[in-house]
Amino acid sequence: MRKREFDTAEHIEATIRDTSSHEIVGAIRIKPSSILWKPRGRHKWHWISLDDFMTWIQKESTRDVTK
């Protein structure tokens, strides 16, 4: 059983574009228990569990990226 999940059973998907060239660089998909990334032109998704993502994103090295 999962300890945490998003509040929806469906996934959310967004295309990611390079801001200077406007070319698609990949896609991100958010599921109830994981986050997936697929580079443009690839068929397989890279994924991370929601628990592992939460641990990674809260590390000192990934905080305050807006500065």
mmJSON file of the N, C-alpha and C atoms, coordinates in Angstrom:
{"data_MODEL":{"atom_site":{
"group_PDB":["ATOM","ATOM","ATOM","ATOM","ATOM","ATOM","ATOM","ATOM","ATOM","ATOM","ATOM","ATOM","ATOM","ATOM","ATOM","ATOM","ATOM","ATOM","ATOM","ATOM","ATOM","ATOM","ATOM","ATOM","ATOM","ATOM","ATOM","ATOM","ATOM","ATOM","ATOM","ATOM","ATOM","ATOM","ATOM","ATOM","ATOM","ATOM","ATOM","ATOM","ATOM","ATOM","ATOM","ATOM","ATOM","ATOM","ATOM","ATOM","ATOM","ATOM","ATOM","ATOM","ATOM","ATOM","ATOM","ATOM","ATOM","ATOM","ATOM","ATOM","ATOM","ATOM","ATOM","ATOM","ATOM","ATOM","ATOM","ATOM","ATOM","ATOM","ATOM","ATOM","ATOM","ATOM","ATOM","ATOM","ATOM","ATOM","ATOM","ATOM","ATOM","ATOM","ATOM","ATOM","ATOM","ATOM","ATOM","ATOM","ATOM","ATOM","ATOM","ATOM","ATOM","ATOM","ATOM","ATOM","ATOM","ATOM","ATOM","ATOM","ATOM","ATOM","ATOM","ATOM","ATOM","ATOM","ATOM","ATOM","ATOM","ATOM","ATOM","ATOM","ATOM","ATOM","ATOM","ATOM","ATOM","ATOM","ATOM","ATOM","ATOM","ATOM","ATOM","ATOM","ATOM","ATOM","ATOM","ATOM","ATOM","ATOM","ATOM","ATOM","ATOM","ATOM","ATOM","ATOM","ATOM","ATOM","ATOM","ATOM","ATOM","ATOM","ATOM","ATOM","ATOM","ATOM","ATOM","ATOM","ATOM","ATOM","ATOM","ATOM","ATOM","ATOM","ATOM","ATOM","ATOM","ATOM","ATOM","ATOM","ATOM","ATOM","ATOM","ATOM","ATOM","ATOM","ATOM","ATOM","ATOM","ATOM","ATOM","ATOM","ATOM","ATOM","ATOM","ATOM","ATOM","ATOM","ATOM","ATOM","ATOM","ATOM","ATOM","ATOM","ATOM","ATOM","ATOM","ATOM","ATOM","ATOM","ATOM","ATOM","ATOM","ATOM","ATOM","ATOM","ATOM","ATOM","ATOM","ATOM","ATOM"],
"id":[1,2,3,4,5,6,7,8,9,10,11,12,13,14,15,16,17,18,19,20,21,22,23,24,25,26,27,28,29,30,31,32,33,34,35,36,37,38,39,40,41,42,43,44,45,46,47,48,49,50,51,52,53,54,55,56,57,58,59,60,61,62,63,64,65,66,67,68,69,70,71,72,73,74,75,76,77,78,79,80,81,82,83,84,85,86,87,88,89,90,91,92,93,94,95,96,97,98,99,100,101,102,103,104,105,106,107,108,109,110,111,112,113,114,115,116,117,118,119,120,121,122,123,124,125,126,127,128,129,130,131,132,133,134,135,136,137,138,139,140,141,142,143,144,145,146,147,148,149,150,151,152,153,154,155,156,157,158,159,160,161,162,163,164,165,166,167,168,169,170,171,172,173,174,175,176,177,178,179,180,181,182,183,184,185,186,187,188,189,190,191,192,193,194,195,196,197,198,199,200,201],
"type_symbol":["N","C","C","N","C","C","N","C","C","N","C","C","N","C","C","N","C","C","N","C","C","N","C","C","N","C","C","N","C","C","N","C","C","N","C","C","N","C","C","N","C","C","N","C","C","N","C","C","N","C","C","N","C","C","N","C","C","N","C","C","N","C","C","N","C","C","N","C","C","N","C","C","N","C","C","N","C","C","N","C","C","N","C","C","N","C","C","N","C","C","N","C","C","N","C","C","N","C","C","N","C","C","N","C","C","N","C","C","N","C","C","N","C","C","N","C","C","N","C","C","N","C","C","N","C","C","N","C","C","N","C","C","N","C","C","N","C","C","N","C","C","N","C","C","N","C","C","N","C","C","N","C","C","N","C","C","N","C","C","N","C","C","N","C","C","N","C","C","N","C","C","N","C","C","N","C","C","N","C","C","N","C","C","N","C","C","N","C","C","N","C","C","N","C","C","N","C","C","N","C","C"],
"label_atom_id":["N","CA","C","N","CA","C","N","CA","C","N","CA","C","N","CA","C","N","CA","C","N","CA","C","N","CA","C","N","CA","C","N","CA","C","N","CA","C","N","CA","C","N","CA","C","N","CA","C","N","CA","C","N","CA","C","N","CA","C","N","CA","C","N","CA","C","N","CA","C","N","CA","C","N","CA","C","N","CA","C","N","CA","C","N","CA","C","N","CA","C","N","CA","C","N","CA","C","N","CA","C","N","CA","C","N","CA","C","N","CA","C","N","CA","C","N","CA","C","N","CA","C","N","CA","C","N","CA","C","N","CA","C","N","CA","C","N","CA","C","N","CA","C","N","CA","C","N","CA","C","N","CA","C","N","CA","C","N","CA","C","N","CA","C","N","CA","C","N","CA","C","N","CA","C","N","CA","C","N","CA","C","N","CA","C","N","CA","C","N","CA","C","N","CA","C","N","CA","C","N","CA","C","N","CA","C","N","CA","C","N","CA","C","N","CA","C","N","CA","C","N","CA","C","N","CA","C","N","CA","C","N","CA","C"],
"label_alt_id":[null,null,null,null,null,null,null,null,null,null,null,null,null,null,null,null,null,null,null,null,null,null,null,null,null,null,null,null,null,null,null,null,null,null,null,null,null,null,null,null,null,null,null,null,null,null,null,null,null,null,null,null,null,null,null,null,null,null,null,null,null,null,null,null,null,null,null,null,null,null,null,null,null,null,null,null,null,null,null,null,null,null,null,null,null,null,null,null,null,null,null,null,null,null,null,null,null,null,null,null,null,null,null,null,null,null,null,null,null,null,null,null,null,null,null,null,null,null,null,null,null,null,null,null,null,null,null,null,null,null,null,null,null,null,null,null,null,null,null,null,null,null,null,null,null,null,null,null,null,null,null,null,null,null,null,null,null,null,null,null,null,null,null,null,null,null,null,null,null,null,null,null,null,null,null,null,null,null,null,null,null,null,null,null,null,null,null,null,null,null,null,null,null,null,null,null,null,null,null,null,null],
"label_comp_id":["MET","MET","MET","ARG","ARG","ARG","LYS","LYS","LYS","ARG","ARG","ARG","GLU","GLU","GLU","PHE","PHE","PHE","ASP","ASP","ASP","THR","THR","THR","ALA","ALA","ALA","GLU","GLU","GLU","HIS","HIS","HIS","ILE","ILE","ILE","GLU","GLU","GLU","ALA","ALA","ALA","THR","THR","THR","ILE","ILE","ILE","ARG","ARG","ARG","ASP","ASP","ASP","THR","THR","THR","SER","SER","SER","SER","SER","SER","HIS","HIS","HIS","GLU","GLU","GLU","ILE","ILE","ILE","VAL","VAL","VAL","GLY","GLY","GLY","ALA","ALA","ALA","ILE","ILE","ILE","ARG","ARG","ARG","ILE","ILE","ILE","LYS","LYS","LYS","PRO","PRO","PRO","SER","SER","SER","SER","SER","SER","ILE","ILE","ILE","LEU","LEU","LEU","TRP","TRP","TRP","LYS","LYS","LYS","PRO","PRO","PRO","ARG","ARG","ARG","GLY","GLY","GLY","ARG","ARG","ARG","HIS","HIS","HIS","LYS","LYS","LYS","TRP","TRP","TRP","HIS","HIS","HIS","TRP","TRP","TRP","ILE","ILE","ILE","SER","SER","SER","LEU","LEU","LEU","ASP","ASP","ASP","ASP","ASP","ASP","PHE","PHE","PHE","MET","MET","MET","THR","THR","THR","TRP","TRP","TRP","ILE","ILE","ILE","GLN","GLN","GLN","LYS","LYS","LYS","GLU","GLU","GLU","SER","SER","SER","THR","THR","THR","ARG","ARG","ARG","ASP","ASP","ASP","VAL","VAL","VAL","THR","THR","THR","LYS","LYS","LYS"],
"label_asym_id":["A","A","A","A","A","A","A","A","A","A","A","A","A","A","A","A","A","A","A","A","A","A","A","A","A","A","A","A","A","A","A","A","A","A","A","A","A","A","A","A","A","A","A","A","A","A","A","A","A","A","A","A","A","A","A","A","A","A","A","A","A","A","A","A","A","A","A","A","A","A","A","A","A","A","A","A","A","A","A","A","A","A","A","A","A","A","A","A","A","A","A","A","A","A","A","A","A","A","A","A","A","A","A","A","A","A","A","A","A","A","A","A","A","A","A","A","A","A","A","A","A","A","A","A","A","A","A","A","A","A","A","A","A","A","A","A","A","A","A","A","A","A","A","A","A","A","A","A","A","A","A","A","A","A","A","A","A","A","A","A","A","A","A","A","A","A","A","A","A","A","A","A","A","A","A","A","A","A","A","A","A","A","A","A","A","A","A","A","A","A","A","A","A","A","A","A","A","A","A","A","A"],
"label_entity_id":["1","1","1","1","1","1","1","1","1","1","1","1","1","1","1","1","1","1","1","1","1","1","1","1","1","1","1","1","1","1","1","1","1","1","1","1","1","1","1","1","1","1","1","1","1","1","1","1","1","1","1","1","1","1","1","1","1","1","1","1","1","1","1","1","1","1","1","1","1","1","1","1","1","1","1","1","1","1","1","1","1","1","1","1","1","1","1","1","1","1","1","1","1","1","1","1","1","1","1","1","1","1","1","1","1","1","1","1","1","1","1","1","1","1","1","1","1","1","1","1","1","1","1","1","1","1","1","1","1","1","1","1","1","1","1","1","1","1","1","1","1","1","1","1","1","1","1","1","1","1","1","1","1","1","1","1","1","1","1","1","1","1","1","1","1","1","1","1","1","1","1","1","1","1","1","1","1","1","1","1","1","1","1","1","1","1","1","1","1","1","1","1","1","1","1","1","1","1","1","1","1"],
"label_seq_id":[1,1,1,2,2,2,3,3,3,4,4,4,5,5,5,6,6,6,7,7,7,8,8,8,9,9,9,10,10,10,11,11,11,12,12,12,13,13,13,14,14,14,15,15,15,16,16,16,17,17,17,18,18,18,19,19,19,20,20,20,21,21,21,22,22,22,23,23,23,24,24,24,25,25,25,26,26,26,27,27,27,28,28,28,29,29,29,30,30,30,31,31,31,32,32,32,33,33,33,34,34,34,35,35,35,36,36,36,37,37,37,38,38,38,39,39,39,40,40,40,41,41,41,42,42,42,43,43,43,44,44,44,45,45,45,46,46,46,47,47,47,48,48,48,49,49,49,50,50,50,51,51,51,52,52,52,53,53,53,54,54,54,55,55,55,56,56,56,57,57,57,58,58,58,59,59,59,60,60,60,61,61,61,62,62,62,63,63,63,64,64,64,65,65,65,66,66,66,67,67,67],
"pdbx_PDB_ins_code":[null,null,null,null,null,null,null,null,null,null,null,null,null,null,null,null,null,null,null,null,null,null,null,null,null,null,null,null,null,null,null,null,null,null,null,null,null,null,null,null,null,null,null,null,null,null,null,null,null,null,null,null,null,null,null,null,null,null,null,null,null,null,null,null,null,null,null,null,null,null,null,null,null,null,null,null,null,null,null,null,null,null,null,null,null,null,null,null,null,null,null,null,null,null,null,null,null,null,null,null,null,null,null,null,null,null,null,null,null,null,null,null,null,null,null,null,null,null,null,null,null,null,null,null,null,null,null,null,null,null,null,null,null,null,null,null,null,null,null,null,null,null,null,null,null,null,null,null,null,null,null,null,null,null,null,null,null,null,null,null,null,null,null,null,null,null,null,null,null,null,null,null,null,null,null,null,null,null,null,null,null,null,null,null,null,null,null,null,null,null,null,null,null,null,null,null,null,null,null,null,null],
"Cartn_x":[0.842,0.0,0.883,0.501,1.264,1.005,2.037,1.908,1.337,1.635,1.181,0.761,-0.167,-0.562,-1.248,-1.26,-1.992,-3.474,-4.267,-5.688,-6.531,-5.94,-6.683,-6.167,-7.027,-6.624,-6.075,-6.365,-5.903,-4.555,-3.835,-2.542,-2.7,-1.719,-1.62,-0.369,-0.466,0.685,0.886,2.145,2.476,3.693,3.682,4.825,5.77,7.06,8.057,8.796,8.852,9.496,10.696,11.677,12.81,12.304,12.568,12.007,12.634,13.855,14.467,14.115,14.112,13.835,12.396,11.661,10.278,10.14,11.264,11.222,10.82,10.097,9.72,10.965,11.222,12.359,11.917,10.649,10.162,8.779,8.387,7.074,7.21,6.341,6.278,4.862,4.769,3.464,3.437,2.378,2.216,1.081,1.388,0.41,0.183,-0.79,-1.042,0.143,1.005,2.1,3.482,3.588,4.901,4.909,6.13,6.347,7.212,6.814,7.518,8.036,9.176,9.79,10.154,9.838,10.202,10.821,12.107,12.72,12.055,12.084,11.512,12.155,11.34,11.835,12.066,11.841,12.026,10.672,10.665,9.417,9.251,10.361,10.29,10.316,9.556,9.487,10.505,11.133,11.941,10.988,11.05,10.095,10.761,10.095,10.511,9.241,9.316,8.143,7.909,6.695,6.374,7.178,7.351,8.15,9.604,10.208,11.597,11.724,10.738,10.758,10.709,9.83,9.704,11.01,11.677,12.969,14.001,14.08,15.056,14.809,13.59,13.29,13.503,13.48,13.672,15.134,16.04,17.466,17.956,18.953,19.52,19.97,20.513,21.034,19.939,18.691,17.597,16.641,16.993,16.113,16.482,15.534,15.754,16.356,15.817,16.341,15.927,15.037,14.601,15.588,16.557,17.535,18.495],
"Cartn_y":[-1.19,0.0,1.247,2.248,3.494,4.346,5.074,5.971,7.321,7.734,9.047,8.929,9.775,9.835,11.164,11.562,12.755,12.481,13.522,13.41,12.975,12.651,12.248,10.916,10.13,8.83,8.933,10.011,10.187,10.88,10.717,11.394,12.778,13.601,14.929,14.9,15.388,15.352,16.725,17.122,18.406,18.253,18.97,19.023,20.11,19.849,20.826,21.328,22.653,23.29,24.116,24.212,25.103,26.528,27.426,28.778,29.61,29.301,30.101,29.588,28.281,27.725,27.263,27.152,26.681,25.221,24.499,23.084,22.254,21.176,20.257,19.501,19.485,18.74,17.466,17.369,16.17,16.368,15.424,15.471,15.001,15.5,15.067,14.574,13.496,12.922,12.717,13.2,13.045,12.067,10.991,9.961,9.999,9.273,9.298,8.846,7.999,7.485,7.752,8.416,8.617,9.814,10.207,11.272,10.677,10.888,10.302,11.393,11.141,12.054,11.263,11.823,11.179,12.226,12.067,12.99,12.876,13.933,13.939,12.837,12.145,11.105,9.754,9.672,8.405,7.766,6.456,5.74,5.335,5.227,4.789,5.984,5.853,6.882,6.571,7.604,7.51,7.88,7.169,7.47,7.475,8.144,8.187,8.109,7.368,7.271,8.623,8.859,10.108,10.255,9.159,9.218,9.583,8.953,9.265,10.695,11.154,12.536,13.523,13.246,14.147,14.206,13.075,13.044,13.855,13.637,14.332,15.839,16.265,17.677,18.487,17.846,18.549,18.613,18.025,18.094,19.528,19.888,21.24,21.61,20.663,20.941,21.241,20.916,21.17,22.252,22.936,23.971,25.339,26.261,27.667,27.862,27.185,27.327,28.636,29.401,30.668,31.797,31.567,32.626,32.835],
"Cartn_z":[0.0,0.0,0.0,-0.789,-0.869,0.363,0.778,1.914,1.498,0.259,-0.219,-1.674,-2.08,-3.469,-3.756,-5.033,-5.427,-5.257,-5.195,-4.894,-6.089,-7.201,-8.385,-8.904,-9.474,-10.003,-11.422,-12.101,-13.468,-13.488,-14.593,-14.689,-15.327,-15.074,-15.668,-16.535,-17.769,-18.658,-19.275,-19.395,-20.004,-20.902,-22.01,-22.915,-22.422,-22.503,-22.071,-23.297,-23.436,-24.59,-24.148,-25.013,-24.818,-25.036,-24.108,-24.203,-25.322,-25.718,-26.778,-28.172,-28.369,-29.7,-29.872,-28.785,-28.766,-29.216,-29.283,-29.638,-28.428,-28.68,-27.606,-27.165,-25.85,-25.318,-24.609,-24.262,-23.601,-23.037,-22.19,-21.56,-20.123,-19.28,-17.896,-17.63,-16.872,-16.531,-15.021,-14.39,-12.949,-12.709,-11.999,-11.65,-10.142,-9.633,-8.195,-7.34,-7.874,-7.054,-7.615,-8.778,-9.39,-10.334,-10.708,-11.678,-12.78,-14.033,-15.163,-16.097,-16.742,-17.698,-18.939,-20.122,-21.376,-22.285,-22.642,-23.593,-24.964,-25.737,-27.085,-27.93,-28.677,-29.568,-28.905,-27.625,-26.912,-26.638,-26.497,-26.258,-24.799,-24.087,-22.692,-21.745,-20.674,-19.641,-18.545,-17.987,-16.777,-15.645,-14.522,-13.456,-12.097,-11.172,-9.78,-8.935,-7.856,-6.983,-6.308,-5.881,-5.208,-3.92,-3.164,-1.935,-2.226,-3.246,-3.601,-4.116,-4.888,-5.377,-4.209,-3.243,-2.092,-1.295,-1.138,-0.442,-1.216,-2.531,-3.369,-3.402,-3.597,-3.792,-2.521,-1.363,-0.097,0.348,-0.426,-0.089,-0.259,0.507,0.457,-0.965,-1.703,-3.036,-4.061,-3.786,-4.724,-4.231,-3.154,-2.611,-3.154,-3.104,-3.46,-4.846,-5.838,-7.191,-7.845,-7.223,-7.816,-7.552,-6.715,-6.407,-7.538],
"occupancy":[1.0,1.0,1.0,1.0,1.0,1.0,1.0,1.0,1.0,1.0,1.0,1.0,1.0,1.0,1.0,1.0,1.0,1.0,1.0,1.0,1.0,1.0,1.0,1.0,1.0,1.0,1.0,1.0,1.0,1.0,1.0,1.0,1.0,1.0,1.0,1.0,1.0,1.0,1.0,1.0,1.0,1.0,1.0,1.0,1.0,1.0,1.0,1.0,1.0,1.0,1.0,1.0,1.0,1.0,1.0,1.0,1.0,1.0,1.0,1.0,1.0,1.0,1.0,1.0,1.0,1.0,1.0,1.0,1.0,1.0,1.0,1.0,1.0,1.0,1.0,1.0,1.0,1.0,1.0,1.0,1.0,1.0,1.0,1.0,1.0,1.0,1.0,1.0,1.0,1.0,1.0,1.0,1.0,1.0,1.0,1.0,1.0,1.0,1.0,1.0,1.0,1.0,1.0,1.0,1.0,1.0,1.0,1.0,1.0,1.0,1.0,1.0,1.0,1.0,1.0,1.0,1.0,1.0,1.0,1.0,1.0,1.0,1.0,1.0,1.0,1.0,1.0,1.0,1.0,1.0,1.0,1.0,1.0,1.0,1.0,1.0,1.0,1.0,1.0,1.0,1.0,1.0,1.0,1.0,1.0,1.0,1.0,1.0,1.0,1.0,1.0,1.0,1.0,1.0,1.0,1.0,1.0,1.0,1.0,1.0,1.0,1.0,1.0,1.0,1.0,1.0,1.0,1.0,1.0,1.0,1.0,1.0,1.0,1.0,1.0,1.0,1.0,1.0,1.0,1.0,1.0,1.0,1.0,1.0,1.0,1.0,1.0,1.0,1.0,1.0,1.0,1.0,1.0,1.0,1.0,1.0,1.0,1.0,1.0,1.0,1.0],
"B_iso_or_equiv":[0.0,0.0,0.0,0.0,0.0,0.0,0.0,0.0,0.0,0.0,0.0,0.0,0.0,0.0,0.0,0.0,0.0,0.0,0.0,0.0,0.0,0.0,0.0,0.0,0.0,0.0,0.0,0.0,0.0,0.0,0.0,0.0,0.0,0.0,0.0,0.0,0.0,0.0,0.0,0.0,0.0,0.0,0.0,0.0,0.0,0.0,0.0,0.0,0.0,0.0,0.0,0.0,0.0,0.0,0.0,0.0,0.0,0.0,0.0,0.0,0.0,0.0,0.0,0.0,0.0,0.0,0.0,0.0,0.0,0.0,0.0,0.0,0.0,0.0,0.0,0.0,0.0,0.0,0.0,0.0,0.0,0.0,0.0,0.0,0.0,0.0,0.0,0.0,0.0,0.0,0.0,0.0,0.0,0.0,0.0,0.0,0.0,0.0,0.0,0.0,0.0,0.0,0.0,0.0,0.0,0.0,0.0,0.0,0.0,0.0,0.0,0.0,0.0,0.0,0.0,0.0,0.0,0.0,0.0,0.0,0.0,0.0,0.0,0.0,0.0,0.0,0.0,0.0,0.0,0.0,0.0,0.0,0.0,0.0,0.0,0.0,0.0,0.0,0.0,0.0,0.0,0.0,0.0,0.0,0.0,0.0,0.0,0.0,0.0,0.0,0.0,0.0,0.0,0.0,0.0,0.0,0.0,0.0,0.0,0.0,0.0,0.0,0.0,0.0,0.0,0.0,0.0,0.0,0.0,0.0,0.0,0.0,0.0,0.0,0.0,0.0,0.0,0.0,0.0,0.0,0.0,0.0,0.0,0.0,0.0,0.0,0.0,0.0,0.0,0.0,0.0,0.0,0.0,0.0,0.0,0.0,0.0,0.0,0.0,0.0,0.0],
"pdbx_formal_charge":[null,null,null,null,null,null,null,null,null,null,null,null,null,null,null,null,null,null,null,null,null,null,null,null,null,null,null,null,null,null,null,null,null,null,null,null,null,null,null,null,null,null,null,null,null,null,null,null,null,null,null,null,null,null,null,null,null,null,null,null,null,null,null,null,null,null,null,null,null,null,null,null,null,null,null,null,null,null,null,null,null,null,null,null,null,null,null,null,null,null,null,null,null,null,null,null,null,null,null,null,null,null,null,null,null,null,null,null,null,null,null,null,null,null,null,null,null,null,null,null,null,null,null,null,null,null,null,null,null,null,null,null,null,null,null,null,null,null,null,null,null,null,null,null,null,null,null,null,null,null,null,null,null,null,null,null,null,null,null,null,null,null,null,null,null,null,null,null,null,null,null,null,null,null,null,null,null,null,null,null,null,null,null,null,null,null,null,null,null,null,null,null,null,null,null,null,null,null,null,null,null],
"auth_seq_id":[1,1,1,2,2,2,3,3,3,4,4,4,5,5,5,6,6,6,7,7,7,8,8,8,9,9,9,10,10,10,11,11,11,12,12,12,13,13,13,14,14,14,15,15,15,16,16,16,17,17,17,18,18,18,19,19,19,20,20,20,21,21,21,22,22,22,23,23,23,24,24,24,25,25,25,26,26,26,27,27,27,28,28,28,29,29,29,30,30,30,31,31,31,32,32,32,33,33,33,34,34,34,35,35,35,36,36,36,37,37,37,38,38,38,39,39,39,40,40,40,41,41,41,42,42,42,43,43,43,44,44,44,45,45,45,46,46,46,47,47,47,48,48,48,49,49,49,50,50,50,51,51,51,52,52,52,53,53,53,54,54,54,55,55,55,56,56,56,57,57,57,58,58,58,59,59,59,60,60,60,61,61,61,62,62,62,63,63,63,64,64,64,65,65,65,66,66,66,67,67,67],
"auth_comp_id":["MET","MET","MET","ARG","ARG","ARG","LYS","LYS","LYS","ARG","ARG","ARG","GLU","GLU","GLU","PHE","PHE","PHE","ASP","ASP","ASP","THR","THR","THR","ALA","ALA","ALA","GLU","GLU","GLU","HIS","HIS","HIS","ILE","ILE","ILE","GLU","GLU","GLU","ALA","ALA","ALA","THR","THR","THR","ILE","ILE","ILE","ARG","ARG","ARG","ASP","ASP","ASP","THR","THR","THR","SER","SER","SER","SER","SER","SER","HIS","HIS","HIS","GLU","GLU","GLU","ILE","ILE","ILE","VAL","VAL","VAL","GLY","GLY","GLY","ALA","ALA","ALA","ILE","ILE","ILE","ARG","ARG","ARG","ILE","ILE","ILE","LYS","LYS","LYS","PRO","PRO","PRO","SER","SER","SER","SER","SER","SER","ILE","ILE","ILE","LEU","LEU","LEU","TRP","TRP","TRP","LYS","LYS","LYS","PRO","PRO","PRO","ARG","ARG","ARG","GLY","GLY","GLY","ARG","ARG","ARG","HIS","HIS","HIS","LYS","LYS","LYS","TRP","TRP","TRP","HIS","HIS","HIS","TRP","TRP","TRP","ILE","ILE","ILE","SER","SER","SER","LEU","LEU","LEU","ASP","ASP","ASP","ASP","ASP","ASP","PHE","PHE","PHE","MET","MET","MET","THR","THR","THR","TRP","TRP","TRP","ILE","ILE","ILE","GLN","GLN","GLN","LYS","LYS","LYS","GLU","GLU","GLU","SER","SER","SER","THR","THR","THR","ARG","ARG","ARG","ASP","ASP","ASP","VAL","VAL","VAL","THR","THR","THR","LYS","LYS","LYS"],
"auth_asym_id":["A","A","A","A","A","A","A","A","A","A","A","A","A","A","A","A","A","A","A","A","A","A","A","A","A","A","A","A","A","A","A","A","A","A","A","A","A","A","A","A","A","A","A","A","A","A","A","A","A","A","A","A","A","A","A","A","A","A","A","A","A","A","A","A","A","A","A","A","A","A","A","A","A","A","A","A","A","A","A","A","A","A","A","A","A","A","A","A","A","A","A","A","A","A","A","A","A","A","A","A","A","A","A","A","A","A","A","A","A","A","A","A","A","A","A","A","A","A","A","A","A","A","A","A","A","A","A","A","A","A","A","A","A","A","A","A","A","A","A","A","A","A","A","A","A","A","A","A","A","A","A","A","A","A","A","A","A","A","A","A","A","A","A","A","A","A","A","A","A","A","A","A","A","A","A","A","A","A","A","A","A","A","A","A","A","A","A","A","A","A","A","A","A","A","A","A","A","A","A","A","A"],
"auth_atom_id":["N","CA","C","N","CA","C","N","CA","C","N","CA","C","N","CA","C","N","CA","C","N","CA","C","N","CA","C","N","CA","C","N","CA","C","N","CA","C","N","CA","C","N","CA","C","N","CA","C","N","CA","C","N","CA","C","N","CA","C","N","CA","C","N","CA","C","N","CA","C","N","CA","C","N","CA","C","N","CA","C","N","CA","C","N","CA","C","N","CA","C","N","CA","C","N","CA","C","N","CA","C","N","CA","C","N","CA","C","N","CA","C","N","CA","C","N","CA","C","N","CA","C","N","CA","C","N","CA","C","N","CA","C","N","CA","C","N","CA","C","N","CA","C","N","CA","C","N","CA","C","N","CA","C","N","CA","C","N","CA","C","N","CA","C","N","CA","C","N","CA","C","N","CA","C","N","CA","C","N","CA","C","N","CA","C","N","CA","C","N","CA","C","N","CA","C","N","CA","C","N","CA","C","N","CA","C","N","CA","C","N","CA","C","N","CA","C","N","CA","C","N","CA","C","N","CA","C","N","CA","C","N","CA","C"],
"pdbx_PDB_model_num":[1,1,1,1,1,1,1,1,1,1,1,1,1,1,1,1,1,1,1,1,1,1,1,1,1,1,1,1,1,1,1,1,1,1,1,1,1,1,1,1,1,1,1,1,1,1,1,1,1,1,1,1,1,1,1,1,1,1,1,1,1,1,1,1,1,1,1,1,1,1,1,1,1,1,1,1,1,1,1,1,1,1,1,1,1,1,1,1,1,1,1,1,1,1,1,1,1,1,1,1,1,1,1,1,1,1,1,1,1,1,1,1,1,1,1,1,1,1,1,1,1,1,1,1,1,1,1,1,1,1,1,1,1,1,1,1,1,1,1,1,1,1,1,1,1,1,1,1,1,1,1,1,1,1,1,1,1,1,1,1,1,1,1,1,1,1,1,1,1,1,1,1,1,1,1,1,1,1,1,1,1,1,1,1,1,1,1,1,1,1,1,1,1,1,1,1,1,1,1,1,1]
}}}
